[in-house]
Amino acid sequence: MAEFLHFEVDLENFIEDLRQRVAKNEEEIRRLLAMEPKTYENFIKPLEDMEEDLELFFTPLSHINSVNNSERTQQIYAEALPIITEYSTKISQNLELYNAYKAIYENEKERLSQAQKRVLELNIQGFELSGAHLDDATKERLAQINLRKSELANEFSQNLLDATNAFEKIVEDPKDVEGIPQSDLDAARFEEDGKTKWRFTLQMPSYIAYMTYGPNRAIRKEIYKAYVTRAPQNGEIIDELLSLRQEAANLLGFANYASYSLATKMAKDESSVTGFLEELLEKSTGQCKREVASLKEFAGFDIQAYDSAFYSERMKKARYDIDEEEYRPYFEQQSVIQGLFSFLEERFGLEFEEVDEKLWDEKAKSFNIYDNSKLKARLYLDLEARKSKRGGAWMHDWQSAMVRSDGTKQLASAFVVCNFPPSSSTQPSLLRHDDVVTLFHEMGHAIHHLLSEVEESGVSGVNGVEWDAVEFPSQFLENFAYDKEVLRMFARHYQSGEVLPEAMINKLIEAKNFLSAMAMQRQLEFALFDFKLHQKLYRGEAVQELLDGIRAKTALIKPPKYNKFQNGFAHIFAGGYAAGYYSYKWAEVLSADAYKAVEKDAKLAKRYKEVILYNGGSRSMAELYVEFLSQEPQIDALLELSGIA
């Protein structure tokens, strides 16, 4: 095969092609199961190839449905989901396959590589967590649950996207946009009936612009209310999803879904997670109270949730003489990308070469990555917001680095997707520093997948990495977005070419931990809500009551009763973070410790690449981490890096 696949999706024939591929795979599995003797090379490797090829075929559809969503992509994706889900469930519950994996492990474990043993161990665990060893009636029910869960997750995500696109606020009075950055005003401005007006939406760049700078409190409240009440129909989806997860966990022998989720994570048990989160909560609460008190004192009244971003920005400017808008001309998107590439070349020996190829959008780009001058991987960037793209930022892997059963080597590829302010023919995409941090974060995920030296696809790159460790490389890299030397690589004024002045860099670093305890507690609120939600079955009003109870400890600025945050919590209801949102903080302990070490000794960056990135999921991150730093991660580094005393 070619080094990298050409990105294309044949929507017209996709479903028929998918059915044929699934049928062919099932036929091949029957042939492999009938073969004797079964070995890793003649049995496991062909199965790995088969699963990789199906992923290579399916990923472009799921990607295009996220970044260029239309009624047509929705329809095809909805038709494809039950096919792929039923197939995956059938494979994961196949008792013959399960027994074959166990037999090969017992027969060959002494002569297999570490990566091969890990593939077998994770697959055996996967079979058991799918109920391969259970009776037919239980397996049938688990299959029904899996199918319904995939349908509900897709509905949840689509409802959220539709609700986001359905709202707009037209502002006509110039006084109501005073103080909003010019680039945001340019993006919002339109002419109607000979009059200049401004359109604000729930798309993230637009939403953030008005909530942070919009002077009209009533408009802020209106936009905020629209945002936190999106997709009310998702409430019913949440109830059904929670019931299905609890039922599946029980059928598999777990007391609850949280316990089931931890079977594939670093955290040992439920109390390890809740104890960890509550320790962070306890250690940040005192500072959080002081931060909220100072913010209210600055505002001069008892501010509400829709005031916090506005007065936080004003207070930050007053305290540090820092204005986010003054920085944006220095963070022009293309300059930031090139600076990030230069940093990765200097620190990790990576080179990036743009590739001329037609992609799904004219603003999407692809780059070949060279590791120490050797072609290693391909990266796809799609960074600007548009109506057809779902919100947020993410990395999604496509190809995995591997050696196939015929001996040919496959290189890795991955997508990095963000929702930065759109560029136009007259206005470049000027980023906030938060956007810069986001780009570094997602690139951390990307190089974790792309630099893998592992030859088995099941544990190559991010595959096989424990979910509560997968955020470690992304959070590690984002810390460098505050490094002075790194900032000087790309922070240049897009018109004058002037490097970001030293005084402005210092202010940015000083302000890094502004209201950091409030930010910490917001994340702890999400994590505690998610984990406790899956420790027993909650439904209907009980879901809101649980959230309210957690907010009593974490939210010192109480959100209004109409705030239905859960209906937009796509991470846990339409993504892979159910009973795992704590992973962000868990992994942040690893990343803070690692960053502090590399900050003291730059030579450790090479060791990080060779131990953490090259090994992918071939070994537990707990083991790799100790090999990298010769010590267990410590929570104190996270508190110090967050500026929490």
N, C-alpha and C positions, 0 to 999 in steps of 0.2 A: 504494500500500500504506500501512498505518498506520505511524506513526513507529516504533513498536516492536512486534515480534511478541508474541503471547500465548504463554507457555510451555505447551506441551502435547505429549504423545506418545501417539499411538493405537497401542498395542502390537498390538492385534488385527489391524489392517490395515496395519501398517508395512511388512512385506516386500512385499506386493502394490503398495502405493503407491510404494515404492522402485523396484521393477521397472518400473513404468509411467513414472516420472520418467526413469530411465536410458534406456528405449526412446525416449521423446520427445526426450531430449537427442541421442541418436545420430541420430535422424531429422533434427533441426535442423542438426546438424553436416554431414550429407550435403547438405542444402539450401544451407548457407553455402559449402561447398567447390565447389559447382557454379556459384556466382554469379561474375560478372565485371563490372566490375573489383572487386577486393577492396581495401578501405581499412581504416584503423584504426576509423573510425566504423561502417562497415556490416558489418565482419567481427569485429574483436577485441572491440569493446564488447558485442555480443550474446553472444559466448563467455564474457566475464567475468561478465555477468549470469547466465548459465546455471550456471556453476560456483559463484557466490555462492549462488544459490537452492538448489542441491543441498546445500551446506554448511549453510544455514539449516534445511533439513529434517532432515539427519542429526545435527547437533550435539546437539539435545535428547535423542536416544537415547543417544549416548555419554556425555552428562552424567548422565542418570538412572542409567545403569549404573554410574557412579562414585560417585554420592552417595546412591542409594537402591537398591542392588544386591539383586537377588532371582533366584531360579531362572528366572523369566519374562524378566527383562531380560537375563540371561546368554544364554538361548536365542535371543531375538530378535537380540541383538547379534552372537552367533556366526553366525546365519543371514545377517545383513546384511553382515558383513565381506567374504565372498568376492564378493558382488555389487558393492560399492563399490570393492573392490580391483581386480577384473577390469576394471571400467569405467575407473578412473583409469589403470591400466596401458595399456589400449587407446588412450586419448586421448593419453597421454604418448609412446606409440610410433608415433603416426600420422604417416607420412612426408609425406602431403599437407599436414597441419596445419603441420608443421615447416617445409616449404618455403614455405607461405603466410606464416608469421610472418617468415621471413627476407626474402622479397620485399617485404613491407610495410615492414619496417625499412629496407631499402635505398632504396625509393622515397620514403619519407616522413620519414626521420630528421631532415632539415633543418627541417621545419615542425612536428614533434611537440613536445609539452611534455616537460620532463625526466621527469615521472612516466610518461608514455606510453612514452618510450624505454626507461625502466627495466623496465616491464612486458614489453616485447618482448625485451629483453636477457635477463631472468631466465627467460622462457619458452623462448627459444631454447636457453639453457644447460640448462634442465630437460629439453627434448626430447633433447639430446645425452647427458645423464646417464642418461636412460631407454633409450637405444639406438635412437631413432627412425631413425637413419641406418644401422642394421645389417641383416644378412640376416634372413629370416623365422624361420629355425631358432633363431638367437640371441635374437631378440625373444620367441619362444615360451618359451624357457627362462627368460628374465628375468621373464616374466609368471608362470610357475609359482613362481619364487623369491619374487616380491612377495607372491603369495597366501599361500604357506606362512609367510613372515615375519610377516604380519599375524595369522595364526592362532596362531603360536607366542607372539607378544607378548601376545595376549589370554589364552592359557593361563597364561603366566608370571604375569600380573597377578592372574588369578582364583585360581591356586594360592596366591599370597601372601596374598590376602584371606581365603581359606578357612582357611589355617594360622593366621593371626592370630586369627581368631574361634574357632578350635578349642581354644585353651589357656585355662585359668584356674587360678589358685592360690588355694585357700581357706586363710586364716590364722585360727586360733582363739585363739591365746594373745595377750592384750593386750600382753605384753612385746615381741612381734614387730612391733608397729606403733607403738611409742613413738617420738616425734619426727617422725612423718609429719604433714604439715600437716592441720589439721582439715577443710578443704574436700575434700581428697583422701580422708580417712577417711570423710567423709559420703557421698562418691560410691561408696566401696567397701563400706560397711556393709550388712548384711542380717541378718535374724533367722531362725533355723532351730532347731527343737526347743527353743524358749524360750531360745536362747543367741545372743548377738551374735557375728557372724563378719564377716570382710572378704574380698572377692573382688578379686583383682588379675589383670589380663589383659595381653595384648600390644598393646591399643589404646594409642596414644601417651601420652595423659595419665596413664593408670594405670601403664604401664611406667615412665615417667619418675619418677613419684611414688615407687615402691618402690626403683628403682635409685639415686635421689638421696638418699632419706631413710630407707629401710628398714634397721633396725638388725641384722637377722638375716642374717649373711653367707651362710649356707647357702641361705636363700630367695633372696637376691640372685643367687647363682650359678645356682640352678634356673631363675629367670625369665630371666636373661641367656642361659643355654644354650638355653632354648626359643626365644628371640628369634633368636639367631644360627644356629639349625639349622632354621629354618622352610623349608618347601617343598623338601625334598631332591630331589624329582622335577624341580625346575627345572634341576638339573645337566645332565640330558639335553637339555633345551630349549636351554640355553646352547651346548652342543656343536653342535647342529644350526643354531642361529642364526649362530654364528661361521662355520661351513662355508658357509652360504648367502651371507653377506655377502662372504666372501672370493671365492667363485665369481662373484658378481655384479660385484664390482669388477674382477676379471680379464677378464670378458666385455666390460666397458666400457673396457678398455685401461689400467686402473690396476694398479700393483704390489700394492696392498693396500687394505683398506677405509679405513684412516686417510687415505691419499692421496685416495681418492674423496670422503671426508667434507670434506676441506679445500677442495674445489673451490668450495664455497658459503660459505666463511668468510673472516674478515679475515686470519687467519694465512696467511702465504705458503706454507709448506711444513712437512714433518714436523719438521725440525730446529729451526724457529722455535718450535714447540710444546714439544718436549722440552727445548730449551735454556732457554726461559722457565720451565718448571716446575722444572728442575734448579737454575736460578739462585735461585729462591725457596727451594728446599730447602736449598741451601748457606747462604743468608743467614739462615735461621731455625733451623738445626740446633743451633748453639751455645747459643742461648737455650732451645731445646726441652730440651736435655740438663740445663740448670740447673733448668728448671721441673719436670722429672720427678724429679730428685734431691731437690728441696725437697719435693715431694709425698710421696715415699717416706719422707723424714726426718720429715715431719709425722705420717704414719700410723704410723711406728715399725716397719714391716716391708716386705718386698718385695711390694708390692700387685699384684693381678691386674687384668685388664680389667674384671671385675665389681665391683671396688672403687673404680675411678677417679672415677666420678661422686659416690659417697658421700663419699669423703675430699676431693675437690675442693670440694664444698659446705661441708664442715666447715672446711677450710683458708681458704676465701674468707671465711667468717664470722669466723674468728679473726684474719685479716689486716686485713680492712676493717671488722670489726664489722657485717657486712652479712648479713642473713638474707632469702633470697628470699621466704619466707612472709610476712614483715612487709610486703612491698611489695604483695602480691596484693590486699588490700582496697582499695588505691588504683588498681588496674587492673581495675575492673569493666568487663565487655565493652562494654556500651552507652555508658558514659562514654568509653571509649577510642575507639569508633567516632565519636562526636560530636566528640571532640577532634581526631581525625585529619581529619574534615571541616572543622573550623574552621581547622586549620593549612593545608589545601589552599586554603581560601577566601582566607586572608590572604596566602599566598605566591604562589598561582597564579591567583587570581581565580575560583575554582570555588565553586559553591553546590550543595547536595544537598537534594533534596526527596523524602521517602518516598512511595512509590506503594502504593495499596491494591489488591493483586492476589493471587489464589490461586496459590501456587507448589507445588513438589514436596514441601515439608516446612513445617510450621507455623512453624518457627524461621527459615526462609529469608526474606529481605526484598529489596525492590528500591527503587532510588532513581533519580530523574531527576537528571542533572547539567547545570548551567547554567554556561557559560563566558562571563564578563563579561555575565551576565544573559540570555544567549541559550541556548535549549535545545540541548544538544550530544549527550547520550548517556544510556544507562541502565546502571546497575551493579546486579548481583545479589550479595548476600552470603549465604553459608551457612557458618557459622563453628564450629559445635559438633560434637564427635565423636559417632558412633553406630555401631552394629555394621554397618549396611548401607552405610557410607561407607568407601571405601578410604583408607588412611593418607596422611599428608603434607599439604602445602598447595600450591595451584596457582591460576593464573589461566588461564581458557580463554575465548577470544573467541567471540562468536556473530555478531552483525551487524557489518559493516565499514562505516565511513563511505565513501560513494561517490556519484557521480552516475551514474545508470543510463542506458542507451542511449536511453530515451524522455525524458531530461532531468530526471526526478524525482530528488530528493536523498534518500539513505538515511542515517540516523544510526547510530551505532555502539552495540553493547552487549557486555557481558562478564560472566563469573562469577568471583568470588573465593571460593575454598573453603579452609577450614582445619579443624583438628581440635582445637579448644580445649575445656577442661573444660565438660561440659554444665551448663546451668542447670536448676533445678527450681522447683517452686512455693514451696519454702522457702529455696532457695540460689541466688544469682545466679552467673553464670559469672565467676570471678575469675581473671585471667590472670597468668602469669609475665611478667617483662619480656621474656624470649625470645619469648613469644607476641606481644607488642606489636611487637617487631622484625619478626617474621614477617608480621604484618598490614601494616606499612608496606612491606615488601618486595613482597608480592603487589599492593598498591595501586599501587606503582611500575610494575609490569607493566600493570596495568589502565589507568592514565591514559595510558601510552604508546600503548595501542591506542585508547582512547576519545576522545582529544583531536585525533586526526589531522585535518588539513585537506586531505588528498590526495583527489582525485576518482576515482582508479582503485583498485578493490578489491584488485587483486593486490599493490599496494605501499602499502596504507592501514594505518595503525596498525602492529602487529607483523608484518604480512605483508611479506615481502621483506627483512626485517632480517636481516643475517648472524647465524648462530646464536651465534657467539662474542661478539656485541655485544648480544644480546637481554636479557642480565642486567644491563646497564649501568643502565638507568633504575630497575630494582627495587633494586639495591644502593645507588644514589645516594640514593633516598628513605629506605631503612632507616637511614641514618646520622642522620637527624633524630630518630629515636626516642631518641637520647641528648642531644638539644639541650635546655638548661635551659628556655628560653622555650616550646618545644613541649611539654615534659613538664608544665609548669604549666597548659597548656590542658585537660588531661584527667585528670591524676593526682590524683584526689580520693577521699577515703575514702568508700566506698559507704554507710556508715551516718551518719557525722558531717558529711560534706561538706568536711572539712579538706583543704587542698591539701597534697600531698606536701612535708614539711619540707625546707628548704634543705640541711640536713645529710645527709638521706637521698638527695637528688638528687646531692650531691657524691660520696657513697660509691658510688652507682650508676655515675657517670662514671669515678671512680677505678678501679672494679673491671671496667670494660668490657674491658680487655685482660688480665685475669687468665688466665694459662695460654694466652695468645694464640698462642704459637709451637706449642704442642701442637695447638691447633685448626687452625692453618695446615698443619701437617704431616699431619694427618688428611685434610684436603681434597686435599693434594698426593698422598697415597697413593691416593685414589680416582681422581684425574685421571691419574696416571701408569699405574695399573693399566688403566684404560679405554683410554688411547691406545696403550700398548704391546701390549695384548691384540689390537688391530686392525692392528698393523703386520706381523704374520705370523699364520699359522693355529695356534692353540693348541686342544687338545682334552683332555678328561679330566683326569688328574692334572697335566698341563702348565699348566692354568689356575691350579690351586692353587699350583704351584711358582712361577709368575710372581708371583702375589700375595705369596707368602712372601718372594721375593727383594726385592720392593719394600719390604715391611714391615721387612726387615732394616735399611733405611736410615731409614724414616719412623716406625715404631712402636717407641718406646723402652719401652713397656709391651707386651710380646708377648701377642697374643691366643692363647687355647688352640687346639690343633690341631683341635678340633671346630668352631671358628668357620668357617662357610661363608657369609661375608658376600656373596659373589657371587650366591648363590641368592636374595637379596633386593634386589639392585641394580637396582631397577625403572627407574631413570633411563635406564640404557643397554640394558636388555633388554625393557622394556615401554614406554619413552618415546622421546623423540627425541634423546637425548644420546649415542648410540653414537659413539665417537671424538670426542666433543665435550664431555665433562664438564669438560675444562680451561677451558671457556668461563666458568665461574664466576670463576676467578681472573683470566683474561684481561680479562673485563669489569670486574672489581673494580679493576684498574689505572685504567681510564677513570673509574669511579665515584668512587674516592678522590681523584683529581686534580680532578674536577669539583666534588666536595663542598668540598674545601679552598678552591677558588676562590670558590664561592658563599658560604662561611662568611666570607670576607674582604670580599666585595662582594655584599650581598643583592640588588642590582639585576640581577645575573646570573641570578637565578631566572627572571625574565621572559624573558631571552634563551634560557635553557635550554628553556623552554616553546615559544618561537617557532621555535627552530632544531632542537632534538632531537625534541620531542614532535609538533609540528605536521607535520613532514616525514615521519614514519613510515619506511617502507622505500623512499621515492622516490629516495633517494640513498644511497651507501655511508656507513656510520657513520664510517668513517675520514675521509671528506670533511666530513661534518657536524660531527664532533668538532673538527676544526681550525678550521672556521668559528665554532663556539661559543666556543672558548677561545684561538684564534690560536696554538696550539702542539700538538705531539704529546704524547700521554700519557706520564707518567714513572712508573717503578716505585717511586721513592723515596716518593711520597705514600702508596702502599699500605702500605709498611713502617712509615712514621711513624704512619699512622692505626691500624695494628694494634699499635702499641707495640713493634715489633721493632727493636732497635738494629742 
